[in-house]
Amino acid sequence: FFLFAEMAATGVSGADQSSEEFIDEPATCRGHVIKVTKRNLMYEETYVDPNFFADDYTVAAATGFQVWEGARVMVELLEGELGDLVRNKRVLELGSGTGLAGLAAAAIGGQVMLTDLRTVEECSLRPNVKLNLSPPSSSDGGSVKAAPSWPVLGQVGEGTAGSFALDWTQPPLPQAEAAGVDLGSTEVILAAECVWLKDLVEPFVDTVLAVLAGRERPVCHCCYRDRAKEGSKTFAGMAEVVEEFEKRGCSVVLHRRFALETLGDPKDIPPGNDMLLYQISLPQDPQDPPSA
């Protein structure tokens, strides 16, 4: 306890950790290479978390320094048809963590805004976005042109990336406005394995609904590995998430189900249930023009 207190008092941050306690994970999407820095689990027993006393640092927030299977699968999906849906679109990623999936979406041409709790955004997400920024080009004056309502940190591959802190337990629109972000202009939502505690289900659904109701009527693509055991009082299964969305009047479609073993070397895949990709949207308003 005294060691944690001393670290909190001296203001030690996640960026101050030794290189041994953090390692890079690379990924390739449509020929673009990205990498993120994540916690090294080999040092899990001796690691002292400097964010322990942060006001927003919960059990869920602590997972934002790791790369989970859902993010890796989202990168694989972006290689295919999902990648076509994010190109040249304003993409909002929820629960970005290290940012692997959102950065892949940016690299292939998305205008991506990555979000997470403030401590995760400051100590994991934003540093990883900066790690992947392309060098300024002299031909464009060294700056990336971005809309005032969608501020970015810079160019990543063929697209752009920015980040801001978003707490699902608070109304999302004021938080976005404070960061200069117009959530109403969101065209695609990505969420990769970021709602796994029962306490997160309603706040997650509230946040997604607020964005779905925007003027662009985006679709949320939610990649989920169902880890919850039946009857668990702590962990949420995807059935609970789907039920909550449907109770609020959303359309929820299971777009794909596939075994993790099909995505890589089986020895690198931990045991567990299949990966599920859901598409979540609001029903079309009768007054809206028909889709093209």
C-alpha positions as CSV (number, residue, x, y, z in Angstrom):
1,F,0.0,0.0,0.0
2,F,2.8,2.5,0.9
3,L,4.5,1.9,-2.4
4,F,1.3,2.7,-4.3
5,A,0.8,5.8,-2.1
6,E,4.3,7.0,-2.8
7,M,3.9,6.5,-6.5
8,A,0.6,8.4,-6.5
9,A,2.1,11.2,-4.5
10,T,5.1,11.6,-6.8
11,G,2.9,11.5,-10.0
12,V,4.5,8.5,-11.6
13,S,2.6,7.8,-14.9
14,G,2.2,4.8,-17.2
15,A,4.6,6.3,-19.7
16,D,7.4,6.1,-17.1
17,Q,7.5,2.3,-17.0
18,S,10.7,0.4,-18.0
19,S,10.9,-1.1,-21.5
20,E,10.9,-4.6,-20.0
21,E,7.4,-4.1,-18.5
22,F,6.0,-3.0,-21.8
23,I,6.4,-4.6,-25.2
24,D,5.2,-3.9,-28.8
25,E,2.7,-5.8,-30.7
26,P,2.7,-5.3,-34.5
27,A,-0.1,-6.0,-36.9
28,T,-0.6,-5.7,-40.7
29,C,-3.8,-4.6,-42.4
30,R,-4.1,-4.3,-46.2
31,G,-0.3,-3.9,-46.4
32,H,-0.1,-1.2,-43.7
33,V,2.0,-2.1,-40.6
34,I,1.0,-0.7,-37.2
35,K,2.2,-1.4,-33.7
36,V,1.0,-0.7,-30.2
37,T,2.8,-0.9,-26.9
38,K,1.1,-3.1,-24.3
39,R,1.8,-4.5,-20.8
40,N,4.3,-7.4,-20.7
41,L,2.5,-10.2,-18.8
42,M,5.8,-11.9,-18.0
43,Y,6.2,-9.2,-15.4
44,E,2.6,-9.5,-14.1
45,E,3.6,-10.7,-10.6
46,T,6.1,-7.9,-10.0
47,Y,4.4,-5.1,-11.9
48,V,3.4,-2.1,-9.7
49,D,0.6,-0.3,-11.5
50,P,1.2,3.5,-11.3
51,N,-2.5,4.2,-12.1
52,F,-3.8,2.4,-9.1
53,F,-5.2,5.6,-7.4
54,A,-6.5,7.3,-10.5
55,D,-10.2,8.3,-10.0
56,D,-11.4,6.5,-13.1
57,Y,-9.2,3.4,-12.8
58,T,-11.4,0.4,-12.5
59,V,-11.0,-3.3,-13.2
60,A,-12.3,-2.6,-16.7
61,A,-9.8,0.2,-17.2
62,A,-6.9,-2.0,-16.1
63,T,-7.6,-4.2,-19.2
64,G,-6.9,-1.2,-21.5
65,F,-3.2,-1.8,-21.4
66,Q,-3.5,-5.3,-23.0
67,V,-4.4,-6.4,-26.5
68,W,-7.4,-8.8,-26.5
69,E,-8.5,-11.3,-29.1
70,G,-11.4,-9.1,-30.2
71,A,-9.0,-6.4,-31.3
72,R,-6.9,-8.8,-33.3
73,V,-10.0,-10.3,-34.9
74,M,-11.2,-6.8,-35.8
75,V,-8.0,-6.2,-37.6
76,E,-8.6,-9.4,-39.6
77,L,-12.1,-8.3,-40.4
78,L,-10.8,-4.9,-41.6
79,E,-8.8,-6.8,-44.2
80,G,-12.1,-7.8,-45.8
81,E,-15.5,-6.1,-46.3
82,L,-15.5,-4.2,-43.0
83,G,-12.4,-2.4,-44.3
84,D,-14.5,-1.1,-47.3
85,L,-17.1,0.3,-44.9
86,V,-14.6,2.4,-42.9
87,R,-12.6,3.9,-45.8
88,N,-13.1,7.7,-46.0
89,K,-15.6,7.5,-43.1
90,R,-15.7,9.1,-39.7
91,V,-15.2,6.1,-37.4
92,L,-15.7,6.2,-33.7
93,E,-14.1,3.3,-31.7
94,L,-15.4,2.6,-28.2
95,G,-13.2,1.1,-25.5
96,S,-10.1,1.3,-27.7
97,G,-7.6,0.3,-25.0
98,T,-4.2,0.1,-26.8
99,G,-5.9,1.2,-30.0
100,L,-4.8,-1.7,-32.2
101,A,-8.2,-2.1,-34.0
102,G,-8.8,1.6,-34.4
103,L,-5.3,2.3,-35.7
104,A,-5.8,-0.5,-38.3
105,A,-9.0,1.2,-39.4
106,A,-7.1,4.5,-39.8
107,A,-4.3,2.9,-41.7
108,I,-6.6,1.7,-44.4
109,G,-8.3,5.1,-44.9
110,G,-10.7,5.7,-42.0
111,Q,-10.9,9.0,-40.1
112,V,-10.9,7.4,-36.8
113,M,-11.6,8.8,-33.3
114,L,-10.4,6.4,-30.6
115,T,-11.8,6.6,-27.1
116,D,-11.4,5.1,-23.6
117,L,-11.5,6.2,-20.0
118,R,-9.2,9.2,-19.3
119,T,-6.4,7.2,-17.6
120,V,-6.3,4.7,-20.4
121,E,-6.6,7.4,-23.1
122,E,-3.7,9.4,-21.6
123,C,-1.4,6.5,-20.7
124,S,-2.1,3.9,-23.3
125,L,-4.2,5.0,-26.2
126,R,-2.9,8.5,-27.0
127,P,0.8,7.4,-26.8
128,N,0.0,4.5,-29.2
129,V,-1.7,6.8,-31.7
130,K,1.4,9.1,-31.7
131,L,3.6,6.1,-32.1
132,N,1.9,5.4,-35.4
133,L,1.7,8.9,-36.9
134,S,3.2,9.3,-40.3
135,P,6.0,11.8,-40.7
136,P,4.7,15.2,-41.9
137,S,4.9,15.6,-45.7
138,S,6.6,18.7,-47.1
139,S,4.1,18.6,-50.1
140,D,1.2,19.4,-47.8
141,G,2.9,21.9,-45.7
142,G,3.5,19.4,-42.9
143,S,0.0,19.5,-41.6
144,V,-3.1,17.2,-41.8
145,K,-6.3,18.9,-42.8
146,A,-9.1,17.8,-40.5
147,A,-12.6,19.1,-39.9
148,P,-12.9,21.4,-36.9
149,S,-15.5,19.0,-35.5
150,W,-13.3,15.9,-35.8
151,P,-9.9,16.9,-34.5
152,V,-7.0,14.4,-35.2
153,L,-3.5,13.9,-33.9
154,G,-2.2,13.3,-37.4
155,Q,-2.1,10.9,-40.3
156,V,-1.9,7.1,-39.9
157,G,-1.3,5.3,-43.2
158,E,-4.0,6.3,-45.6
159,G,-6.3,7.8,-42.9
160,T,-6.2,9.9,-39.7
161,A,-6.5,9.2,-36.0
162,G,-7.4,11.2,-33.0
163,S,-8.4,10.3,-29.4
164,F,-10.3,11.7,-26.5
165,A,-11.5,10.5,-23.1
166,L,-15.0,9.0,-23.0
167,D,-16.6,7.6,-19.8
168,W,-19.7,5.5,-20.6
169,T,-21.2,6.2,-17.2
170,Q,-21.5,9.9,-18.1
171,P,-23.6,11.5,-21.0
172,P,-21.3,11.1,-24.1
173,L,-22.4,14.2,-26.0
174,P,-21.1,16.8,-23.5
175,Q,-17.8,14.9,-23.2
176,A,-17.3,14.9,-26.9
177,E,-18.3,18.5,-27.2
178,A,-15.6,19.4,-24.6
179,A,-13.1,17.6,-26.8
180,G,-14.3,19.4,-29.9
181,V,-15.8,16.3,-31.4
182,D,-19.2,16.2,-33.1
183,L,-20.5,12.7,-32.4
184,G,-23.5,13.4,-34.6
185,S,-21.2,13.1,-37.6
186,T,-20.1,9.6,-36.8
187,E,-20.6,7.3,-39.8
188,V,-19.3,4.0,-38.4
189,I,-18.9,2.6,-34.8
190,L,-16.4,-0.1,-33.9
191,A,-16.3,-1.9,-30.6
192,A,-13.9,-4.8,-30.0
193,E,-14.4,-7.0,-26.9
194,C,-14.9,-4.0,-24.6
195,V,-18.1,-4.9,-22.6
196,W,-17.5,-7.9,-20.5
197,L,-18.7,-6.9,-17.0
198,K,-22.4,-6.8,-16.1
199,D,-21.9,-3.3,-14.8
200,L,-20.7,-2.1,-18.2
201,V,-23.7,-3.4,-20.2
202,E,-26.2,-0.5,-19.6
203,P,-23.5,2.3,-19.9
204,F,-22.2,0.8,-23.1
205,V,-25.7,0.5,-24.6
206,D,-26.5,4.1,-23.5
207,T,-23.3,5.4,-25.2
208,V,-23.9,3.4,-28.4
209,L,-27.5,4.6,-28.6
210,A,-26.5,8.2,-28.3
211,V,-24.2,7.9,-31.3
212,L,-26.6,5.7,-33.3
213,A,-29.2,8.5,-33.0
214,G,-26.8,10.9,-34.8
215,R,-27.7,12.5,-38.1
216,E,-25.6,9.9,-40.1
217,R,-27.4,7.0,-38.5
218,P,-24.3,4.9,-38.2
219,V,-24.0,1.1,-37.7
220,C,-22.1,-0.3,-34.7
221,H,-19.9,-3.3,-35.6
222,C,-19.3,-5.1,-32.3
223,C,-16.7,-7.9,-32.2
224,Y,-17.2,-10.1,-29.1
225,R,-15.7,-13.2,-27.6
226,D,-18.3,-14.6,-25.1
227,R,-16.2,-15.6,-22.1
228,A,-19.0,-15.5,-19.4
229,K,-20.0,-18.7,-17.7
230,E,-23.7,-19.3,-17.4
231,G,-25.1,-17.9,-14.1
232,S,-22.1,-15.6,-13.6
233,K,-22.9,-12.6,-11.3
234,T,-20.0,-10.6,-12.5
235,F,-19.3,-11.3,-16.2
236,A,-21.7,-10.4,-19.0
237,G,-22.4,-12.7,-21.9
238,M,-23.2,-11.3,-25.3
239,A,-26.8,-12.5,-24.9
240,E,-27.3,-9.9,-22.2
241,V,-25.8,-7.2,-24.4
242,V,-28.1,-8.2,-27.3
243,E,-31.1,-8.3,-25.0
244,E,-30.5,-4.8,-23.7
245,F,-30.1,-3.4,-27.2
246,E,-33.3,-5.1,-28.4
247,K,-35.1,-3.9,-25.4
248,R,-34.2,-0.4,-26.4
249,G,-35.6,-1.0,-29.9
250,C,-32.4,-1.7,-31.8
251,S,-31.8,-4.1,-34.6
252,V,-29.1,-6.6,-33.7
253,V,-27.8,-9.0,-36.4
254,L,-25.3,-11.7,-35.9
255,H,-23.2,-11.1,-39.0
256,R,-20.5,-13.7,-38.5
257,R,-19.5,-16.4,-36.1
258,F,-16.2,-18.1,-36.5
259,A,-13.7,-20.1,-34.4
260,L,-10.6,-18.3,-33.3
261,E,-8.5,-21.2,-34.5
262,T,-9.3,-20.2,-38.1
263,L,-7.5,-16.9,-37.6
264,G,-4.0,-18.0,-36.7
265,D,-1.8,-20.6,-35.2
266,P,-3.9,-22.7,-32.8
267,K,-1.1,-22.9,-30.3
268,D,-1.3,-19.0,-30.0
269,I,-5.1,-19.1,-29.4
270,P,-6.3,-19.4,-25.8
271,P,-9.2,-21.8,-25.3
272,G,-12.7,-20.2,-25.2
273,N,-15.8,-19.7,-27.2
274,D,-16.1,-18.5,-30.8
275,M,-15.8,-14.9,-31.9
276,L,-19.0,-13.2,-32.8
277,L,-19.5,-10.1,-35.0
278,Y,-22.7,-8.2,-34.5
279,Q,-24.2,-5.3,-36.4
280,I,-26.3,-3.0,-34.3
281,S,-28.5,-0.2,-35.7
282,L,-31.6,1.8,-35.1
283,P,-34.6,1.0,-37.2
284,Q,-35.0,3.4,-40.1
285,D,-37.3,6.3,-39.4
286,P,-40.3,6.3,-41.7
287,Q,-39.5,10.0,-42.5
288,D,-35.9,9.1,-43.5
289,P,-35.1,8.8,-47.2
290,P,-34.7,5.1,-48.3
291,S,-31.2,3.8,-48.3
292,A,-29.3,3.9,-51.6
